[in-house]
Amino acid sequence: MKIRSILYLLSAVSAISILSCGTHETVTETKKADSASQPHISGTEELKQLNAQLLSQPNNSDLYYQRAKYYYSKKDFGAGLSDMMSAVKIDSTKAEYFLTISDIYFVANQTGKAKTALEKCISLDDKNADAMLKLAELYLYVGNYEQSMKFINTALKIDQYNSKAYFMKGMNYKEMKDTAKAISSMQTAVEQDQQYYNAYIQLGILCAAKKNSLAVQYYKNAIRIQAKSNEAWYNLGKYYQDMKDWNNALETYTSLIQIDQNSKNAHYNMGVIYLINLKKYDSAISHFAEAIKLDSKYVQAYYGRGVCYQTKGDVKLAAIDFQACLDINPKFEPAHAALKEIRGGK
């Protein structure tokens, strides 16, 4: 097997870890959701009761607010926004109404309208730390760290023990590449809230980037909180893999696969370990094959399996896998090079 092939696989597993572990793209805590219109949720007892109450009390703003929260929980954001507009038309003095409106606009990716709603919320309640932190989140989202920090510090003046404020401060420092302050802020967040899953994940990521073994404990704390977290298990396995701790990496990926049978990247990474580091080619082939079953267009997995076959001397099967790579991505240069080698430079 050519060194070139090994180097490609190593770089591929690094790239896949970035895409799959759901870490460095997570700048905010708010979950983005599909803003496309969805059918109204009906038929539940809670909704029936709210509908009945609104029929008899059509000018009750709180009932529209409660129904909007219900729709929001069901991801029916169009219906939720409609109800919130009805609520504020009846009573525009309640800060919590505009906080909910901002949440709906945010998941709909209408950040300008979310910002306006949050500013209205704060104008009605200048001690609303939740609104301040959501504004800080929006400013972080667009890369305005100075404004984000301003609202975080204001929220901390209201509540110096606010764990989310420290988390948001840590995210700002992370984006500004100040790892030491990011870690310090995240540690303060978990001191205030020992069940803060996202803060433990970020601490794991930050420590792993520094090859600091504390990453293990932070990821395990995240797993303690969410035992079936694909993200936490994958990150832990990848940390062990990066540290060349093959046994713990394989054990962790195996645990992940038991939790999530669709974890194609865990199978791929196990294949890479068996191929490159342990030279157990049949085991590698098995894991690459599982990754391909889960994703028939998984170019890197076809390539990895092809390298296994090539190393074992089965050039016919190797050529089939390398060609499969090119069928999916004709510009996949490692497969071109491998086929050229098999064909004697032609």
C-alpha positions in Angstrom: 0.0 0.0 0.0 1.4 3.4 -1.0 2.1 6.0 1.7 0.1 8.4 -0.3 -3.0 6.2 0.2 -2.4 6.1 4.0 -2.0 9.8 4.2 -5.3 10.4 2.3 -7.2 8.1 4.7 -5.7 9.9 7.7 -6.7 13.3 6.3 -10.2 12.0 5.4 -10.9 10.8 8.9 -9.9 14.2 10.2 -12.3 15.9 7.8 -15.1 13.5 8.6 -14.7 14.2 12.3 -15.2 17.9 11.7 -18.4 17.2 9.7 -19.9 14.6 11.9 -19.3 15.4 15.6 -21.4 18.5 15.5 -18.9 20.7 17.4 -17.2 23.6 15.9 -20.1 24.7 13.7 -22.2 25.0 16.9 -21.9 28.7 17.7 -25.2 29.2 19.5 -27.4 27.2 21.8 -30.6 27.8 20.0 -31.5 24.9 17.7 -32.1 25.9 14.1 -35.3 24.4 12.7 -36.9 24.0 9.3 -38.8 27.2 8.7 -41.0 25.6 6.0 -44.7 25.7 6.8 -46.0 22.6 8.5 -49.5 21.3 8.9 -51.3 22.5 12.1 -51.1 20.1 15.0 -54.5 19.1 16.2 -56.3 16.5 18.1 -54.5 16.6 21.4 -56.5 17.3 24.6 -54.4 20.3 25.4 -55.0 21.9 22.0 -58.7 21.1 22.1 -59.0 22.8 25.5 -57.2 25.9 24.2 -59.3 26.1 21.1 -62.5 25.8 23.2 -61.3 28.5 25.6 -60.5 30.9 22.8 -63.9 30.4 21.3 -65.5 31.7 24.5 -62.7 34.2 25.2 -61.5 35.6 21.9 -59.9 38.6 23.4 -57.8 36.7 26.0 -54.2 37.4 24.9 -52.7 34.8 27.3 -54.7 32.0 25.6 -53.2 32.9 22.3 -49.8 33.0 24.0 -50.3 29.5 25.5 -51.5 28.1 22.2 -48.5 29.7 20.4 -46.2 28.0 22.9 -47.9 24.7 22.2 -47.5 25.1 18.4 -43.8 26.1 19.0 -43.2 22.9 20.9 -44.6 21.0 18.0 -42.5 22.9 15.5 -45.5 24.5 13.8 -43.9 27.9 13.7 -46.3 29.5 11.3 -49.3 28.8 13.5 -47.2 29.9 16.6 -46.3 33.2 15.0 -49.9 33.8 14.0 -51.1 33.3 17.5 -48.4 35.6 18.9 -49.4 38.4 16.5 -52.9 38.0 17.8 -51.7 38.1 21.4 -49.7 41.4 21.0 -52.5 43.0 19.0 -54.6 42.5 22.1 -51.9 43.4 24.7 -48.5 44.7 23.6 -47.2 45.4 27.1 -46.0 41.9 28.1 -42.3 41.3 27.6 -42.6 37.5 27.5 -44.7 37.8 24.4 -41.9 39.4 22.5 -39.4 36.9 23.9 -41.5 34.1 22.3 -41.8 36.0 19.0 -38.0 36.3 18.9 -37.7 32.5 19.4 -40.0 31.9 16.4 -38.2 34.3 14.2 -34.8 32.9 15.1 -35.7 29.3 14.2 -37.2 30.7 10.9 -33.8 32.4 10.3 -35.3 35.9 10.4 -32.6 37.2 12.7 -33.4 40.9 12.0 -37.0 40.4 13.2 -35.8 38.4 16.1 -33.5 41.2 17.2 -36.4 43.8 16.9 -38.6 41.6 19.1 -35.9 41.2 21.7 -35.2 44.9 21.8 -39.0 45.4 22.4 -38.9 42.8 25.2 -36.1 44.7 26.9 -37.8 48.0 26.5 -40.7 46.6 28.5 -38.5 44.7 31.0 -35.0 46.0 31.4 -34.1 43.3 33.9 -35.0 40.4 31.5 -31.7 38.5 31.4 -33.1 35.9 29.1 -33.8 38.5 26.4 -30.3 40.0 26.9 -28.7 36.6 26.5 -30.7 35.9 23.4 -29.6 39.2 21.9 -26.0 38.2 22.9 -26.6 35.0 21.0 -27.7 36.8 17.9 -24.7 39.1 17.9 -22.4 36.1 18.4 -24.2 34.5 15.5 -23.3 37.4 13.2 -19.8 37.8 14.6 -20.3 41.0 16.5 -18.4 39.9 19.7 -18.2 43.3 21.3 -22.0 43.7 21.3 -22.5 40.1 22.4 -20.2 40.6 25.4 -22.0 43.8 26.3 -25.3 42.1 26.7 -23.7 39.1 28.5 -22.1 41.4 31.1 -25.4 43.2 31.6 -27.1 39.9 32.2 -24.5 39.0 34.7 -25.1 42.2 36.6 -28.7 41.1 37.0 -27.7 37.5 38.0 -24.0 36.8 38.6 -24.7 33.0 38.8 -26.3 32.8 35.4 -24.7 29.7 33.8 -25.9 30.4 30.3 -24.2 33.8 30.5 -20.8 32.2 31.2 -21.5 29.7 28.4 -22.2 32.5 26.0 -19.1 34.3 27.1 -17.1 31.1 26.5 -18.5 30.8 23.0 -17.5 34.4 22.3 -13.9 33.7 23.5 -13.8 30.5 21.5 -14.8 32.3 18.3 -12.2 35.0 19.1 -9.6 32.2 19.4 -8.9 32.9 23.1 -8.9 29.3 24.2 -7.7 30.0 27.8 -10.6 32.4 28.5 -13.0 30.2 26.7 -12.1 27.2 28.9 -12.3 29.4 32.0 -15.8 30.7 31.1 -17.1 27.2 30.4 -15.7 25.9 33.6 -17.6 28.7 35.4 -20.7 27.7 33.6 -20.5 24.1 34.8 -19.7 25.3 38.3 -23.0 27.1 38.3 -24.8 24.2 36.7 -23.3 20.7 36.9 -25.9 19.4 34.4 -24.9 21.8 31.6 -24.4 19.3 28.8 -23.4 21.9 26.1 -20.7 23.4 28.3 -19.2 20.0 29.0 -19.2 19.3 25.2 -17.4 22.6 24.5 -14.9 22.0 27.3 -14.2 18.6 25.7 -13.7 20.2 22.3 -11.4 23.0 23.6 -9.3 20.6 25.7 -9.1 18.0 22.8 -7.7 20.7 20.5 -4.9 21.2 23.0 -4.4 17.5 23.4 -5.3 17.9 27.0 -6.5 14.6 28.7 -9.2 16.6 30.6 -11.2 16.2 27.4 -12.0 12.7 28.4 -13.5 13.7 31.7 -15.5 16.5 30.1 -17.0 14.2 27.4 -17.8 11.6 30.1 -19.6 14.2 32.1 -21.6 15.0 29.0 -22.4 11.3 28.6 -23.4 11.2 32.3 -26.0 13.8 31.5 -27.1 12.4 28.1 -26.2 8.7 28.1 -27.2 8.2 24.4 -25.6 11.3 23.0 -24.1 10.5 19.6 -22.1 13.7 19.7 -20.5 13.0 23.1 -19.6 9.4 22.3 -18.2 10.2 18.9 -16.1 13.1 20.2 -14.7 10.9 23.0 -13.8 8.1 20.5 -12.2 10.7 18.1 -10.1 12.1 21.0 -8.8 8.6 21.8 -8.1 8.0 18.1 -6.2 11.3 17.8 -4.2 10.3 20.9 -3.4 7.0 19.3 -5.2 5.1 22.0 -6.6 2.5 19.6 -8.2 0.2 22.2 -10.2 2.9 23.9 -11.1 4.4 20.6 -12.4 1.1 19.3 -14.3 0.4 22.5 -15.9 3.9 22.5 -16.9 3.7 18.8 -18.4 0.2 19.6 -20.4 1.7 22.4 -21.6 4.4 20.0 -22.7 1.9 17.4 -24.7 0.0 20.1 -26.5 3.3 20.9 -26.8 4.4 17.3 -26.7 1.7 14.6 -26.7 4.3 11.9 -23.4 5.9 13.0 -21.5 5.5 9.6 -18.6 7.6 10.7 -17.9 5.4 13.7 -17.7 2.4 11.4 -15.5 4.4 9.0 -13.1 5.5 11.8 -12.9 1.9 13.1 -12.0 0.8 9.6 -9.2 3.3 9.4 -7.8 2.2 12.8 -7.9 -1.5 11.8 -6.4 -0.7 8.4 -3.6 1.8 9.2 -2.8 1.2 12.8 -3.6 -2.4 13.6 -3.1 -3.9 10.1 -6.2 -6.1 10.6 -7.5 -5.8 7.1 -10.5 -8.2 7.3 -11.8 -6.2 10.3 -11.2 -3.0 8.4 -13.1 -4.3 5.4 -16.1 -5.3 7.6 -16.4 -1.8 9.1 -16.0 0.0 5.7 -18.7 -2.3 4.4 -21.0 -1.3 7.2 -20.4 2.4 6.5 -21.2 1.8 2.9 -24.5 0.0 3.9 -25.5 3.1 5.8 -24.5 5.5 3.0 -24.2 4.1 -0.5 -22.4 7.2 -1.6 -19.7 7.2 1.1 -16.7 7.8 -1.1 -14.1 7.6 1.6 -15.4 4.2 2.8 -15.2 2.7 -0.7 -11.7 4.1 -1.0 -10.7 2.6 2.4 -12.1 -0.8 1.5 -10.3 -0.6 -1.8 -7.0 0.1 -0.1 -7.6 -2.9 2.1 -8.2 -5.2 -0.9 -5.2 -3.7 -2.7 -3.0 -4.4 0.4 -4.3 -7.9 0.5 -3.4 -8.4 -3.1 -7.0 -8.6 -4.4 -6.6 -6.0 -7.1 -9.9 -7.0 -8.8 -12.0 -6.1 -5.8 -9.8 -3.1 -5.1 -10.4 -1.8 -8.7 -14.2 -2.2 -8.2 -14.2 -0.1 -5.1 -11.9 2.6 -6.6 -14.2 2.8 -9.6 -17.2 3.1 -7.3 -15.5 6.2 -5.8 -15.2 7.7 -9.3 -18.8 6.8 -10.2 -19.9 8.9 -7.2 -17.3 11.6 -7.5 -15.4 11.7 -10.8 -12.9 14.2 -9.4 -11.8 12.0 -6.5 -8.1 12.1 -7.2 -7.0 9.3 -4.7 -9.1 6.8 -6.6 -7.7 8.0 -10.0 -4.2 7.5 -8.6 -5.0 4.0 -7.2 -6.6 2.8 -10.4 -3.6 4.1 -12.4 -1.3 2.2 -10.1 -3.3 -1.0 -10.5 -3.3 -0.7 -14.2 0.5 -0.2 -14.3 0.5 3.5 -14.8 -2.0 3.6 -17.7 
